[in-house]
Amino acid sequence: MATPTGYCPLQTRRRKWLMRVEGVYIDSLGVDLHEWVSVEKAVADGLLEAETHAETGLTGVYVAPEVPALDMAVNSARTALDRSKTDPEAVATHIHSSVNYQAPAGSYPPGYVLRELGLGTIPAFYLQQGCNGMLSAMEVAIGQITGAGEAEAVLLTTGENWNSPGINRWTDGQNQSCLLGDGGASVLLSADQGFAEVRSLNAGVLHRLEKWHRGDGPLINLDSDTASEMAEMGERVMRFHDADLSMAETLEKMTVFDLEIMQRSLVDAGLNAPDITKVVSLNVDGRVVEYTVMVPLGLSMSRSSWEFGKSVGHIGGADPFIALEHLVRTREVTAGDHVLLTSQGPGWICTAAVVTINETPAWATA
C-alpha cells in the first residue's frame, strides 16, 4: 500500500479505538434527488465562470429549489423503508445529520422526520459533523446495535438544500473545489439482515487543523448569520494558510491523517487496499480525490466513485451513501465486493468504514 513521504502511524501504541464490527448490516438505502443542472448551463446562465471549473472535472449538480432539506430526508427514508423487509416498528433509534439549514432555530429536525414517517416515540439524535455527518451517524448506530441498547434496527437520515440567502452553490464550495448539490439519503442498519455487512469503522479528529475552517475570529457573535458565515469559510481557510500553516503543509497533514484512518479500517476488516473494489469519497474536485485518497492508497481513479460523483454535486454527508446506492443499484458492486467509504468534515474530522456486499438486493436494476 503506497504511503505519503514522511508517513508514520498516529499513536498506534495507544490505540484503544479499534473498530472491528460484527453483527451490523446495511438493510437498505434510499436516495432523493431532483432536477439535474449541468455546468455548461450554469456557465451559459452566468452563474459560473468556465475557467473556474475547467480542471476540476465536475459536470453538474442536482438542485431542488422548492423542496426543504428535511422533506428530502423523509423521502429518502420512505424509499429505504419500502425497500426493506424490516417492520418499521423494529426501528429502535433514529439519527439525523446535516450541514446547512434544516428548520427554524430552536426546533428539532429529527422530530419532524419521525412524525412524517409515522415512527414511534423512539430516541432520536441530531449530529452536526459537517460533511462527515452520515458516516459519523453510522458510528453511533453501530454502538446502538452492538452495545447495551441492543437496537434491532437504526435509521440514518440526512438532507441538504443550498438555496439559502448568502450561499452560492456554484462558487462557495470550499474555495470552489466543489459544487453544492441538493438531495437526501437514508440508511437502514439492522442487527439481523442486509445486503451488505459493515466490517469496520474508524474515526478521528486532527485538531491541529481546527482553525482551518473556524478562522481566528471570536467565538461569540451577536450578529451571527449561519448562511453568511458558511459562505465566508473560503476566506477563513485562506487566512489560515497565510498566518498559520501553508496550504502544502495543511494538505500533507490532512492526507497522512486520513490515510491512517482508512488503513485502520482496512486492517480491522482483514483487508489490504488492493482488495477494495470501490472507494467512495466526497463529491469534490477530482484532483483532490486522486491525490488525497486514491494515490495514498495506491489505487487508480477507476476504483473510485468519482466518475458518478462528479455529476451529483457535494450534498454534505449524503455523498458516500448516494454513491453506494448508485453502485449497488446499477450492479457496479455485487456479492463478494468490498467497498471503502470515507468522508471528512471541519475539525478536521475523518471517518472510514469498510462494507462487504453479501448479495444484490431486489431493488437493484439489471
Secondary structure, DSSP 4 states (H G I P E B T S, - for coil): ----TT---SSGGG-----B--S-EEEEEEEE--EEEEHHHHHHTTSS-GGGGTTT---EEEE-TTS-HHHHHHHHHHHHHHH--S-GGGEEEEEEE-SS--SSTT--HHHHHHHHHT--S--EEEE--GGGHHHHHHHHHHHHHHSTT--SEEEEEEEE----TT--TTT-STTTTS-B--EEEEEEEESS--SEEEEEEEEEE-GGGTHHHH-SS-S--TT--HHHHHHTHHHHHHHHHHHT--HHHHHHHHHHHHHHHHHHHHHHTT--GGG-SEEE--S--HHHHIIIIIHHHT--GGGBSHHHHTTT-B-GGGHHHHHHHHHHHTTSS-TT-EEEEEEEETTTEEEEEEEEE-S--TTS--
